[in-house]
Amino acid sequence: MNRLVRSLLAFGLVSAQVIATAAVVSAAEDIKDRIAAIPGVRIISEGTSGTARTFVLGIQQPADHRRPRGQRFEQRFSLLHKAESKPMVLHTSGYHLPGTISASEPARLVDGNQISVEQRFFTPSRPSPADWDDLNIWQAANDHHRIVAAFKKIYGARWLSTGASKGGMTSVYHRRFFPRDVDATIAYVAPNDVVNDRDVYGEFIRNVGNDPSCNRRLEGVQRQILQNRDAIVSRLEAAGYTYKQFGSAHRALEVLVLDTPFTFWQYGTQDQCALVPGAGASVDDLWTFIDKTVGWDFYTDAGVAPYETYYYQAGTQLGWPEADESAVRDLLRYPGSSVPRTMVPASIEFPRFDRHAMKDVDRWVRHQGSRLLFVNGQNDPWSAEPFRLGPGTRDSLSFVVPSGNHGANITKLPEKERAAATAAVLRWAGVSAPAGALGVDDEGPDSLDALRARRG
């Protein structure tokens, strides 16, 4: 390729644009060869994103890192490659691999490369047969550690890690077990349920926002739906939804009703309070409102099945928000159903909940953590129990986007805090100036589908 370009150049037959294009192709070929040479890594597909080269890859991982020579599975991840000399951002999705390969906010800010990893046990990144005891935060951290170790041989500049929601949680867990794998971590809207039995989510949701009447109307919507449950269940069944996982459509409806205020504030804004139906709303009005907020299709067999891995983790280590039943307790037929066990097939056994896992991570953040940046949304229910910096946390920052929801990011911070967060990210990455505009891509650090797993 290079000899051909030089020959054409000598005869004046090639333009500067062609030279630049050839150089990009040549570099892409070189990086492809280097990737292919990594033991255990397979190139599944390749493409481009702007001027960057993209790859979907697979890596052979131990199902149990305590037995590295035992059962293995292929874990999917993607690579957005710009240059080996640029910083690398490790994006821990916490869920499935995003459908498109796009740069996260930190990667765009530092004009860096990016690796995005599918969480273990999210299909197809699942051992077969699957031993669900191998799904825990330590095993997942080891997955990420092996990927970092393999690709640091190619990308020698600074490394950052990032993720949103469960992906942000995952990035912190990775740092807790392998604090030197990356130079810094930017975690967006990441909850920290240190003591699962001590919830503040219900109180938070009852008082969130600057218009108390909005929350009272949301409670009214909950009651009106349950008072019209037979008509609504008939519509759901007529739409073809199935509810084998829940045992009945009525039970699934109650889970959805309990989730409504949480989801409204997770994705909505104060301005949308005007859309909340008032007293005496028709079934049509209630149906339309839920369709635009929670989504009738989410708490169905097809809706929860893709997230059984998350619900298993929530029910065994991560913890979950206790559903607030206070506004509708007298109308419930299945109280206590809004828990992870309801969402996971009975064939998958739950071990005893690990009460020490989150406490351990929290202690590390507050007493040993360093170069951490947390960004939360003021109105996001997941921010009710955030990660908090402590007396031993070094060179770290935590910011809250005013009136922000689960889409909070650096660009939405007030100017002074945005500048401080940006400066920290650049410094940690060894970059002198921002590469371009801030803001999360259409898919963002986590895709909307992943974020719709309400309990994470």
C-alpha positions as CSV (number, residue, x, y, z in Angstrom):
1,M,0.0,0.0,0.0
2,N,2.7,2.5,1.0
3,R,4.9,1.6,-2.1
4,L,1.9,2.2,-4.4
5,V,1.2,5.6,-2.8
6,R,4.8,6.7,-3.1
7,S,4.8,5.6,-6.8
8,L,1.7,7.6,-7.6
9,L,3.0,10.6,-5.6
10,A,6.2,10.6,-7.7
11,F,4.1,10.9,-10.9
12,G,1.8,13.5,-9.4
13,L,-1.2,11.1,-9.6
14,V,-2.4,11.1,-6.0
15,S,-4.0,13.9,-3.9
16,A,-3.4,14.7,-0.3
17,Q,-6.8,13.3,0.5
18,V,-5.9,9.9,-1.0
19,I,-2.7,9.9,0.9
20,A,-4.5,10.5,4.2
21,T,-7.1,7.8,3.4
22,A,-4.4,5.3,2.5
23,A,-2.6,6.1,5.8
24,V,-5.8,5.5,7.8
25,V,-6.3,2.2,6.0
26,S,-2.7,1.1,6.5
27,A,-3.0,2.0,10.3
28,A,-6.3,0.1,10.5
29,E,-4.7,-3.0,8.9
30,D,-1.8,-2.7,11.4
31,I,-4.1,-2.5,14.4
32,K,-6.2,-5.4,13.1
33,D,-3.1,-7.5,12.9
34,R,-2.1,-6.6,16.4
35,I,-5.6,-7.4,17.7
36,A,-5.6,-10.8,15.9
37,A,-2.3,-11.6,17.6
38,I,-3.7,-11.3,21.1
39,P,-4.1,-14.9,22.5
40,G,-7.8,-15.8,23.0
41,V,-9.2,-12.8,21.1
42,R,-11.4,-13.2,18.0
43,I,-12.4,-10.6,15.6
44,I,-16.2,-11.0,15.0
45,S,-16.8,-8.0,12.7
46,E,-15.3,-4.7,11.8
47,G,-16.4,-1.4,10.5
48,T,-15.9,2.4,10.8
49,S,-17.3,5.3,12.8
50,G,-16.3,8.6,11.3
51,T,-12.5,8.4,10.9
52,A,-12.2,5.7,13.5
53,R,-12.0,2.0,12.9
54,T,-14.4,-0.2,14.9
55,F,-14.3,-3.9,15.8
56,V,-16.7,-6.3,17.6
57,L,-14.5,-8.8,19.4
58,G,-14.7,-11.9,21.5
59,I,-12.3,-13.0,24.3
60,Q,-12.1,-16.3,26.0
61,Q,-12.7,-15.9,29.7
62,P,-12.7,-18.4,32.5
63,A,-16.2,-19.0,33.8
64,D,-14.6,-19.0,37.2
65,H,-11.4,-17.0,37.6
66,R,-10.5,-19.1,40.6
67,R,-10.1,-22.0,38.1
68,P,-8.5,-20.4,35.1
69,R,-7.9,-23.7,33.3
70,G,-11.5,-24.8,33.7
71,Q,-14.7,-24.0,31.7
72,R,-14.4,-21.0,29.4
73,F,-16.9,-18.8,27.5
74,E,-16.5,-16.0,24.9
75,Q,-17.2,-12.5,26.2
76,R,-18.1,-9.9,23.6
77,F,-16.7,-6.4,23.6
78,S,-16.2,-3.7,21.0
79,L,-13.2,-1.4,20.2
80,L,-13.4,2.1,18.8
81,H,-9.8,2.7,17.5
82,K,-8.4,6.1,16.7
83,A,-4.7,5.8,17.5
84,E,-2.5,3.7,19.7
85,S,-0.9,6.8,21.2
86,K,-4.3,8.2,22.4
87,P,-5.9,7.6,25.8
88,M,-8.1,4.5,26.2
89,V,-11.6,4.6,27.8
90,L,-12.8,1.3,29.2
91,H,-16.6,1.5,29.1
92,T,-18.3,-1.1,31.3
93,S,-21.8,-1.4,30.0
94,G,-23.1,-3.4,33.0
95,Y,-25.6,-4.9,30.5
96,H,-25.6,-6.1,26.9
97,L,-23.1,-4.8,24.4
98,P,-24.6,-1.6,22.9
99,G,-26.1,-2.0,19.4
100,T,-23.9,0.6,17.9
101,I,-20.3,1.5,18.6
102,S,-20.1,5.1,19.6
103,A,-17.9,7.2,21.9
104,S,-18.9,7.9,25.5
105,E,-18.7,11.4,26.9
106,P,-15.2,10.9,28.4
107,A,-13.9,9.3,25.1
108,R,-15.1,12.2,23.1
109,L,-13.7,14.7,25.6
110,V,-10.2,13.3,25.4
111,D,-10.5,12.2,21.7
112,G,-9.7,8.7,22.9
113,N,-10.1,5.1,21.9
114,Q,-12.8,3.1,23.6
115,I,-13.4,-0.5,24.7
116,S,-17.0,-1.4,25.6
117,V,-17.6,-4.7,27.4
118,E,-20.7,-6.8,27.6
119,Q,-21.3,-7.9,31.2
120,R,-20.9,-11.6,31.8
121,F,-24.0,-13.8,31.7
122,F,-25.8,-11.3,29.4
123,T,-26.3,-13.4,26.3
124,P,-24.4,-14.4,24.3
125,S,-21.6,-13.7,26.8
126,R,-22.7,-16.6,29.0
127,P,-21.0,-19.9,29.9
128,S,-22.9,-23.0,28.8
129,P,-23.9,-24.7,31.0
130,A,-24.1,-21.6,33.3
131,D,-23.3,-21.9,37.0
132,W,-25.0,-18.8,38.3
133,D,-22.7,-18.8,41.4
134,D,-20.1,-17.5,38.9
135,L,-22.0,-14.2,38.5
136,N,-20.7,-11.8,41.0
137,I,-18.8,-8.5,41.1
138,W,-15.4,-10.1,41.7
139,Q,-15.7,-12.4,38.7
140,A,-16.8,-9.5,36.5
141,A,-13.9,-7.3,37.7
142,N,-11.6,-10.1,36.7
143,D,-13.1,-10.2,33.2
144,H,-12.3,-6.5,32.8
145,H,-8.9,-6.9,34.3
146,R,-7.9,-9.5,31.7
147,I,-9.1,-7.3,28.8
148,V,-7.1,-4.3,30.2
149,A,-4.0,-6.5,30.6
150,A,-4.3,-7.7,27.0
151,F,-4.9,-4.3,25.4
152,K,-2.4,-2.3,27.4
153,K,0.2,-4.1,25.3
154,I,-1.2,-2.1,22.4
155,Y,-2.5,1.1,24.0
156,G,0.2,2.5,26.3
157,A,-1.2,5.9,27.0
158,R,-3.5,6.7,30.0
159,W,-6.6,4.7,30.7
160,L,-9.9,5.9,32.1
161,S,-13.0,3.8,32.9
162,T,-16.6,4.9,32.6
163,G,-20.2,3.7,32.7
164,A,-23.7,4.9,33.5
165,S,-26.2,3.4,35.9
166,K,-25.3,-0.2,36.4
167,G,-22.4,0.4,34.1
168,G,-21.1,3.1,36.4
169,M,-21.5,0.7,39.4
170,T,-19.5,-1.9,37.5
171,S,-16.7,0.5,36.8
172,V,-16.3,1.3,40.5
173,Y,-16.4,-2.4,41.4
174,H,-13.6,-3.0,38.9
175,R,-11.5,-0.3,40.5
176,R,-12.1,-1.7,43.9
177,F,-10.5,-5.0,43.0
178,F,-8.0,-3.7,40.5
179,P,-7.3,-0.1,41.5
180,R,-4.3,0.3,39.1
181,D,-5.9,-1.1,36.0
182,V,-7.0,2.4,34.9
183,D,-5.9,5.9,35.9
184,A,-9.3,7.3,36.8
185,T,-13.0,6.5,36.7
186,I,-16.0,8.6,35.7
187,A,-19.2,7.0,36.9
188,Y,-22.6,8.5,35.9
189,V,-25.9,8.1,37.8
190,A,-24.5,5.1,39.7
191,P,-26.5,4.0,42.8
192,N,-24.7,2.7,45.9
193,D,-27.1,0.5,48.0
194,V,-24.8,0.0,50.9
195,V,-27.4,-1.5,53.2
196,N,-30.2,-3.1,51.2
197,D,-32.7,-3.1,54.1
198,R,-32.3,0.6,54.7
199,D,-34.0,2.3,51.8
200,V,-34.7,6.0,51.3
201,Y,-36.1,5.7,47.8
202,G,-39.8,5.8,48.8
203,E,-39.3,9.0,50.8
204,F,-37.2,10.5,48.0
205,I,-39.9,9.9,45.4
206,R,-42.7,11.3,47.6
207,N,-40.8,14.6,47.9
208,V,-38.8,14.9,44.7
209,G,-39.3,17.9,42.4
210,N,-40.6,21.4,43.3
211,D,-44.3,20.7,42.9
212,P,-45.7,18.4,45.6
213,S,-49.0,18.2,43.7
214,C,-47.2,16.3,40.9
215,N,-46.4,13.4,43.2
216,R,-49.9,13.4,44.6
217,R,-51.2,13.1,41.1
218,L,-48.8,10.2,40.4
219,E,-50.2,8.4,43.4
220,G,-53.6,9.1,42.1
221,V,-52.7,7.5,38.8
222,Q,-51.5,4.4,40.7
223,R,-54.8,4.1,42.5
224,Q,-56.9,4.7,39.4
225,I,-55.1,2.0,37.4
226,L,-55.7,-0.6,40.1
227,Q,-59.3,0.5,40.5
228,N,-59.6,-0.2,36.7
229,R,-57.4,-3.3,36.7
230,D,-59.9,-5.6,35.0
231,A,-60.3,-3.3,32.0
232,I,-56.6,-2.7,31.8
233,V,-55.7,-6.4,32.1
234,S,-58.1,-7.2,29.3
235,R,-56.3,-4.7,27.1
236,L,-52.9,-6.1,28.0
237,E,-54.0,-9.7,27.1
238,A,-55.7,-8.5,23.9
239,A,-52.3,-6.9,22.9
240,G,-50.7,-10.3,23.1
241,Y,-48.5,-9.8,26.1
242,T,-47.7,-12.9,28.2
243,Y,-47.0,-13.1,32.0
244,K,-45.8,-16.6,32.8
245,Q,-42.8,-15.2,34.7
246,F,-45.1,-13.3,37.0
247,G,-47.8,-15.9,37.4
248,S,-50.6,-13.6,36.2
249,A,-51.2,-10.4,34.4
250,H,-52.7,-8.9,37.6
251,R,-49.5,-9.5,39.5
252,A,-47.4,-8.0,36.7
253,L,-49.7,-5.0,36.6
254,E,-49.1,-4.4,40.3
255,V,-45.4,-4.4,39.8
256,L,-45.7,-1.9,37.0
257,V,-48.0,0.4,39.1
258,L,-45.5,0.4,41.9
259,D,-42.8,1.3,39.5
260,T,-44.6,4.2,37.9
261,P,-43.5,7.2,40.1
262,F,-39.9,5.9,40.1
263,T,-39.7,5.6,36.3
264,F,-41.5,8.9,35.8
265,W,-38.7,10.8,37.7
266,Q,-35.9,8.5,36.4
267,Y,-36.6,9.6,32.8
268,G,-38.9,12.6,33.1
269,T,-38.6,16.2,34.0
270,Q,-40.5,18.7,36.1
271,D,-42.1,20.0,33.0
272,Q,-43.8,16.7,32.3
273,C,-45.8,16.9,35.5
274,A,-48.4,18.7,33.3
275,L,-49.0,15.4,31.5
276,V,-49.9,13.4,34.6
277,P,-53.6,12.6,34.6
278,G,-55.7,14.0,37.4
279,A,-58.6,12.5,39.4
280,G,-61.3,10.9,37.3
281,A,-59.1,10.1,34.3
282,S,-60.4,7.8,31.7
283,V,-58.9,4.4,31.1
284,D,-57.7,5.7,27.7
285,D,-55.9,8.6,29.4
286,L,-54.3,6.3,32.0
287,W,-53.3,3.8,29.2
288,T,-51.6,6.6,27.2
289,F,-49.8,8.0,30.2
290,I,-48.3,4.7,31.2
291,D,-47.4,3.9,27.6
292,K,-45.3,7.0,27.4
293,T,-43.6,6.7,30.8
294,V,-43.2,3.1,32.1
295,G,-44.2,1.3,28.9
296,W,-46.8,-1.5,29.1
297,D,-44.4,-3.9,27.4
298,F,-41.7,-3.8,30.1
299,Y,-43.2,-6.0,32.8
300,T,-44.0,-8.8,30.5
301,D,-42.2,-12.1,29.7
302,A,-40.5,-10.5,26.8
303,G,-39.7,-7.3,28.7
304,V,-37.9,-8.8,31.8
305,A,-36.2,-11.8,30.2
306,P,-33.3,-9.9,28.7
307,Y,-32.5,-8.5,32.2
308,E,-32.6,-11.7,34.3
309,T,-28.9,-11.3,34.7
310,Y,-29.3,-7.9,36.3
311,Y,-32.1,-9.0,38.5
312,Y,-30.0,-11.9,39.7
313,Q,-27.2,-9.6,40.6
314,A,-29.6,-7.2,42.4
315,G,-31.0,-10.0,44.4
316,T,-27.7,-11.5,45.4
317,Q,-25.2,-8.6,45.8
318,L,-26.2,-5.2,44.4
319,G,-29.4,-4.6,46.4
320,W,-32.5,-2.9,45.0
321,P,-35.0,-0.2,45.9
322,E,-37.8,-1.4,48.1
323,A,-41.1,-0.6,46.3
324,D,-43.2,2.0,48.1
325,E,-46.6,0.4,48.5
326,S,-48.0,3.1,50.9
327,A,-50.3,4.9,48.4
328,V,-52.0,1.7,47.1
329,R,-51.6,-0.9,49.8
330,D,-55.3,-1.4,50.3
331,L,-55.7,-2.2,46.5
332,L,-52.9,-4.7,46.2
333,R,-53.6,-8.4,45.8
334,Y,-49.9,-9.4,45.6
335,P,-48.0,-7.2,48.1
336,G,-44.3,-7.7,48.2
337,S,-44.0,-8.8,44.5
338,S,-41.8,-6.0,43.3
339,V,-38.5,-7.8,44.1
340,P,-35.7,-9.4,42.0
341,R,-36.8,-12.9,42.7
342,T,-40.1,-12.2,40.9
343,M,-38.2,-11.4,37.7
344,V,-35.9,-14.4,37.6
345,P,-37.0,-17.9,36.5
346,A,-37.5,-20.3,39.4
347,S,-35.0,-22.7,37.8
348,I,-32.2,-20.2,38.7
349,E,-31.5,-20.6,42.4
350,F,-30.7,-17.5,44.5
351,P,-28.0,-17.9,47.1
352,R,-28.2,-16.0,50.4
353,F,-28.0,-12.3,49.8
354,D,-24.4,-11.1,50.3
355,R,-24.7,-8.2,52.8
356,H,-20.9,-7.5,52.7
357,A,-20.3,-6.9,49.0
358,M,-21.6,-3.3,48.8
359,K,-20.3,-2.4,52.2
360,D,-16.8,-3.5,51.1
361,V,-17.0,-1.3,47.9
362,D,-18.3,1.6,49.9
363,R,-15.5,1.4,52.4
364,W,-12.9,1.3,49.6
365,V,-14.4,4.4,47.9
366,R,-14.5,6.4,51.2
367,H,-11.1,5.3,52.6
368,Q,-8.9,4.2,49.7
369,G,-10.5,5.4,46.4
370,S,-8.7,7.9,44.2
371,R,-9.3,9.8,40.9
372,L,-13.1,9.1,41.0
373,L,-15.7,11.4,39.4
374,F,-19.4,10.9,40.2
375,V,-22.1,12.7,38.3
376,N,-25.7,12.3,39.5
377,G,-29.1,13.9,38.7
378,Q,-30.9,15.8,41.5
379,N,-34.4,14.3,40.6
380,D,-33.2,10.9,39.6
381,P,-34.4,8.3,42.2
382,W,-31.2,6.3,41.7
383,S,-29.3,9.3,43.2
384,A,-31.2,8.8,46.5
385,E,-28.3,6.5,47.6
386,P,-25.2,7.7,45.7
387,F,-21.6,6.9,46.1
388,R,-20.1,9.4,48.6
389,L,-16.5,10.5,49.0
390,G,-14.9,10.0,52.4
391,P,-11.9,11.0,54.5
392,G,-9.5,8.8,52.6
393,T,-10.8,9.5,49.1
394,R,-8.1,11.3,47.1
395,D,-8.2,13.5,44.0
396,S,-11.9,12.9,43.5
397,L,-15.1,14.9,42.7
398,S,-18.8,14.4,43.0
399,F,-21.4,16.6,41.3
400,V,-25.2,16.7,41.0
401,V,-27.0,18.1,37.9
402,P,-29.7,20.5,39.2
403,S,-33.2,19.0,38.3
404,G,-31.3,16.3,36.4
405,N,-32.6,12.8,35.8
406,H,-31.0,9.5,34.8
407,G,-29.4,11.2,31.8
408,A,-27.2,13.4,33.9
409,N,-23.7,14.0,32.5
410,I,-20.8,16.5,32.6
411,T,-22.2,18.8,30.0
412,K,-25.4,19.4,32.0
413,L,-23.6,20.6,35.1
414,P,-23.5,24.3,36.0
415,E,-20.6,26.1,34.3
416,K,-18.2,26.1,37.2
417,E,-18.7,22.5,38.0
418,R,-18.6,21.5,34.4
419,A,-15.2,23.2,34.1
420,A,-13.9,21.4,37.2
421,A,-15.1,18.0,36.0
422,T,-13.7,18.6,32.5
423,A,-10.3,19.7,33.9
424,A,-10.1,16.6,36.1
425,V,-10.9,14.2,33.2
426,L,-8.3,15.9,30.9
427,R,-5.7,15.8,33.7
428,W,-6.3,12.2,34.5
429,A,-6.0,11.3,30.8
430,G,-2.9,13.4,30.3
431,V,-4.6,15.6,27.7
432,S,-4.1,19.3,27.6
433,A,-7.3,20.5,26.0
434,P,-10.8,19.1,25.3
435,A,-11.1,17.5,22.0
436,G,-14.7,18.6,21.2
437,A,-18.2,19.2,22.4
438,L,-19.4,17.4,25.5
439,G,-22.7,15.5,25.7
440,V,-23.7,11.9,25.7
441,D,-24.4,10.2,22.4
442,D,-27.9,9.2,21.3
443,E,-27.2,5.8,23.0
444,G,-24.9,7.3,25.7
445,P,-22.8,5.3,28.1
446,D,-25.8,2.9,28.4
447,S,-28.4,2.4,25.8
448,L,-32.0,3.4,26.5
449,D,-33.0,-0.3,26.5
450,A,-30.4,-1.0,29.1
451,L,-31.4,1.9,31.3
452,R,-35.0,0.7,31.1
453,A,-34.0,-2.0,33.5
454,R,-35.6,0.1,36.2
455,R,-34.0,-1.6,39.1
456,G,-30.5,-0.8,38.0
